[in-house]
Amino acid sequence: MENTKILSIAEAEYVDAYKIKARFNNGESKIIDFSPIVDKGIGICHKLADLNYFRNFTLDPFTIDWNNEIGFAPEYLYEIGQPV
Protein backbone atom coordinates (compact mmCIF):
# COMPACT_ATOMS: atom_id res chain seq x y z
CA MET A 1 0.00 0.00 0.00
CA GLU A 2 1.33 3.41 -0.99
CA ASN A 3 1.94 5.91 1.80
CA THR A 4 0.09 9.01 0.56
CA LYS A 5 0.77 12.28 2.33
CA ILE A 6 -2.14 14.68 2.73
CA LEU A 7 -1.42 17.88 0.79
CA SER A 8 -1.12 21.00 2.91
CA ILE A 9 0.40 24.46 2.75
CA ALA A 10 3.60 24.75 4.78
CA GLU A 11 4.29 28.47 4.21
CA ALA A 12 2.49 31.39 2.59
CA GLU A 13 3.34 35.00 1.90
CA TYR A 14 1.47 37.90 0.35
CA VAL A 15 2.83 38.89 -3.08
CA ASP A 16 0.62 41.72 -4.40
CA ALA A 17 -2.97 42.49 -5.38
CA TYR A 18 -4.82 39.22 -4.74
CA LYS A 19 -1.82 36.92 -5.07
CA ILE A 20 -0.23 34.70 -2.45
CA LYS A 21 2.90 32.59 -2.84
CA ALA A 22 2.44 29.23 -1.15
CA ARG A 23 4.90 26.42 -0.48
CA PHE A 24 3.18 23.08 -0.24
CA ASN A 25 4.36 20.18 1.91
CA ASN A 26 5.39 18.33 -1.26
CA GLY A 27 8.12 20.97 -1.74
CA GLU A 28 6.47 22.80 -4.64
CA SER A 29 5.79 26.53 -4.54
CA LYS A 30 3.02 28.22 -6.48
CA ILE A 31 1.57 31.68 -6.93
CA ILE A 32 -2.15 31.57 -6.26
CA ASP A 33 -4.18 34.34 -7.87
CA PHE A 34 -7.43 34.83 -5.98
CA SER A 35 -8.67 37.55 -8.41
CA PRO A 36 -11.25 35.28 -10.11
CA ILE A 37 -12.68 34.33 -6.69
CA VAL A 38 -12.71 37.96 -5.55
CA ASP A 39 -14.31 39.09 -8.83
CA LYS A 40 -17.17 36.60 -8.39
CA GLY A 41 -17.68 37.77 -4.80
CA ILE A 42 -20.00 34.88 -4.05
CA GLY A 43 -21.11 34.43 -0.44
CA ILE A 44 -18.60 35.24 2.25
CA CYS A 45 -15.81 35.47 -0.36
CA HIS A 46 -16.90 39.08 -0.99
CA LYS A 47 -14.87 39.94 2.14
CA LEU A 48 -11.66 39.09 0.27
CA ALA A 49 -12.13 42.18 -1.92
CA ASP A 50 -10.93 44.28 1.02
CA LEU A 51 -7.15 44.13 0.56
CA ASN A 52 -6.53 44.73 4.26
CA TYR A 53 -8.67 41.69 5.05
CA PHE A 54 -7.08 39.68 2.22
CA ARG A 55 -3.52 40.38 3.41
CA ASN A 56 -4.41 39.42 6.98
CA PHE A 57 -4.46 35.64 6.43
CA THR A 58 -2.98 32.95 8.64
CA LEU A 59 -2.16 29.29 8.16
CA ASP A 60 -4.19 26.64 9.90
CA PRO A 61 -2.76 23.09 9.98
CA PHE A 62 -3.62 22.56 6.28
CA THR A 63 -4.37 25.71 4.36
CA ILE A 64 -4.61 29.50 4.17
CA ASP A 65 -7.31 30.86 6.46
CA TRP A 66 -9.00 34.21 6.87
CA ASN A 67 -10.28 34.82 10.39
CA ASN A 68 -11.67 31.27 10.70
CA GLU A 69 -14.28 32.36 8.15
CA ILE A 70 -12.80 31.59 4.75
CA GLY A 71 -10.56 28.74 3.72
CA PHE A 72 -9.96 26.70 0.60
CA ALA A 73 -8.91 23.08 0.25
CA PRO A 74 -5.15 22.92 -0.32
CA GLU A 75 -5.76 20.58 -3.28
CA TYR A 76 -7.86 23.30 -4.94
CA LEU A 77 -5.20 25.97 -4.30
CA TYR A 78 -2.53 23.62 -5.65
CA GLU A 79 -4.61 23.06 -8.79
CA ILE A 80 -5.22 26.77 -9.52
CA GLY A 81 -1.70 27.90 -8.54
CA GLN A 82 1.00 28.69 -11.08
CA PRO A 83 4.44 27.14 -10.51
CA VAL A 84 7.10 29.59 -9.32
C-alpha positions as CSV (number, residue, x, y, z in Angstrom):
1,M,0.0,0.0,0.0
2,E,1.3,3.4,-1.0
3,N,1.9,5.9,1.8
4,T,0.1,9.0,0.6
5,K,0.8,12.3,2.3
6,I,-2.1,14.7,2.7
7,L,-1.4,17.9,0.8
8,S,-1.1,21.0,2.9
9,I,0.4,24.5,2.8
10,A,3.6,24.8,4.8
11,E,4.3,28.5,4.2
12,A,2.5,31.4,2.6
13,E,3.3,35.0,1.9
14,Y,1.5,37.9,0.3
15,V,2.8,38.9,-3.1
16,D,0.6,41.7,-4.4
17,A,-3.0,42.5,-5.4
18,Y,-4.8,39.2,-4.7
19,K,-1.8,36.9,-5.1
20,I,-0.2,34.7,-2.4
21,K,2.9,32.6,-2.8
22,A,2.4,29.2,-1.1
23,R,4.9,26.4,-0.5
24,F,3.2,23.1,-0.2
25,N,4.4,20.2,1.9
26,N,5.4,18.3,-1.3
27,G,8.1,21.0,-1.7
28,E,6.5,22.8,-4.6
29,S,5.8,26.5,-4.5
30,K,3.0,28.2,-6.5
31,I,1.6,31.7,-6.9
32,I,-2.1,31.6,-6.3
33,D,-4.2,34.3,-7.9
34,F,-7.4,34.8,-6.0
35,S,-8.7,37.6,-8.4
36,P,-11.2,35.3,-10.1
37,I,-12.7,34.3,-6.7
38,V,-12.7,38.0,-5.5
39,D,-14.3,39.1,-8.8
40,K,-17.2,36.6,-8.4
41,G,-17.7,37.8,-4.8
42,I,-20.0,34.9,-4.0
43,G,-21.1,34.4,-0.4
44,I,-18.6,35.2,2.2
45,C,-15.8,35.5,-0.4
46,H,-16.9,39.1,-1.0
47,K,-14.9,39.9,2.1
48,L,-11.7,39.1,0.3
49,A,-12.1,42.2,-1.9
50,D,-10.9,44.3,1.0
51,L,-7.1,44.1,0.6
52,N,-6.5,44.7,4.3
53,Y,-8.7,41.7,5.0
54,F,-7.1,39.7,2.2
55,R,-3.5,40.4,3.4
56,N,-4.4,39.4,7.0
57,F,-4.5,35.6,6.4
58,T,-3.0,33.0,8.6
59,L,-2.2,29.3,8.2
60,D,-4.2,26.6,9.9
61,P,-2.8,23.1,10.0
62,F,-3.6,22.6,6.3
63,T,-4.4,25.7,4.4
64,I,-4.6,29.5,4.2
65,D,-7.3,30.9,6.5
66,W,-9.0,34.2,6.9
67,N,-10.3,34.8,10.4
68,N,-11.7,31.3,10.7
69,E,-14.3,32.4,8.1
70,I,-12.8,31.6,4.7
71,G,-10.6,28.7,3.7
72,F,-10.0,26.7,0.6
73,A,-8.9,23.1,0.2
74,P,-5.1,22.9,-0.3
75,E,-5.8,20.6,-3.3
76,Y,-7.9,23.3,-4.9
77,L,-5.2,26.0,-4.3
78,Y,-2.5,23.6,-5.7
79,E,-4.6,23.1,-8.8
80,I,-5.2,26.8,-9.5
81,G,-1.7,27.9,-8.5
82,Q,1.0,28.7,-11.1
83,P,4.4,27.1,-10.5
84,V,7.1,29.6,-9.3
